[in-house]
Amino acid sequence: MKELVEVIAKSLVDYPDEVAVTETEEDNAVLVELKVAPADMGKVIGRQGRIAKAIRTVVKAASSKSDKKVVVDILQ
């Protein structure tokens, strides 16, 4: 999931070198944290959170084969 979020985020932002994605696994969940440059925060979140919701939807669809829940957090 880390690679998927990274590819999506890098295609959206102006500063792809500053995109950082970390993935941590817990019991039945995988936490994916996305960090971008402050100037790119609006592009990743989108109006009323539409792009962030779309990223979460794509990741959820990609992880549907596994039994683990995937949570995507966008950090400042």
C-alpha angles and dihedrals in degrees: 000000000000093000093048094053091045094053093047094047095046091053091054103046135074093223106047092167090068095055111114124182124186126186125200126179124215131172103302099346140075117210115207114190120196122198123183137171114286090244090057097048093097093051092054095045099038129192110328088351095293097139093045089051091049091051090051091048093052092048091048091051091048092050096047092102093060123069094230125099114234120212120192117203124187110211129200 
